[in-house]
Amino acid sequence: MRGAPSRAALVMASWTAAHTDHGTERPAAARLQLALPPRPDDTAPGRWRLRTVSCADPEAFRLRAAAFEGAGPLVQVGAPTAARGLDLHRGALYVAAGDGWSASVS
């Protein structure tokens, strides 16, 4: 994907199990907040930016403490609006979203 960062730092990760809330079924959900390095054409060089993305009904969500160890390799597979996988720190964080993310990680 053009413009996609090859590194990121995990700032926050959350996962909510599927549940029933006052008689209404709610799907599982995942939300990530990532610090991304500046883009090459950024007018504020050296400034990292925050990006929050979420997905409903994730197919996989794995998280180890090593995912919070600063900037690490970020691998994204698939199209932003279709099935998509996101891997940070070589498997310390892995999330697969069958319906894609709320926004692209770019």
N, C-alpha and C positions, 0 to 999 in steps of 0.2 A: 504494500500500500504506500503510495507516494505521500511524503510528509509525516509518516508514522515514526514516532521515536523508537530508538533501539534500546533506550534505557529509561528507567523510571524509579521513583522511590514511593513505597506504599506509606500513606499517611493514616488511612483509616480503612477498615474492612468490616462489613456487617453481613450477616446472613440471618434470615428469619424463616423458620419452618412454615410449611403450609399449616393453616389452622382455620378454625371457625370462630368468627367474631360476631357475637350477638345474632347467631343464626345465618350469617353470611360466610360462605367459604372464601378464604383468601389463599392465593398461591404462595409458594415459597418465593423469596426475593433475596437478591444480593446487591450490595452497594459498595463501591470502591471509591476512595479518593486518592488520586495519584499526583505526585509532584513530577512534572515533566520538564526536561531541559529546554532552554530557549531554542526557538526555530532559527535556522541559518539566516533568514531575512528579518528577524525580530529587531525592532527599533530600540529595545532595551537589552543589549547583549549582556549575558551573565545572569539574567533574572529568570529563575525557574517559575513555572506557572502551575496552578492547581486545576485538576480536571476531575469532576465527579461523574461517574457512570453507574448505571444500575441495570438490572435485568430481572424479569419476572420468571419464575419457575426454572432456575438454573438446573442443568443436567448434572453438573458436578461442581463442588466447592471444597477445595482443600487449602488449608492454611497452616503454616508452621511459623514459629517465632522468627525464623531466619528471614522471612519476607519483609520484616521491619528493619533490616540492617542497612539502611541507606539505599543509594541508587544501585541498581543491578540490571542485568540483562532482561529486556522485555520482549516477548515474542507474541505476536498476534496472528491467528490463523482464521481465515474465512472473511466474508464480507461483513461490514458493520451492521447491516440491517438483516442479515441472515444468520444461520448457525455460525457461531464464533467461539473461539477459545482464546484465553489470555493466560500467559505463563510469565511469572516474575521470579527472578532469582533461581532459575533452573528447577522449577517445581515447588518452591517454598510457598508460592501462591498459584493456584490453578483454578480457573473458573471457566466452565463451558456453558454457553447460553444458546439454546436452540432457536430462539427468536431474535437474537442479536441484542445489542446494548441500547440504552436510551440516547447515547451520543457516541460519536467515534472517539477513540483514544488517539488523538493526533495533536 
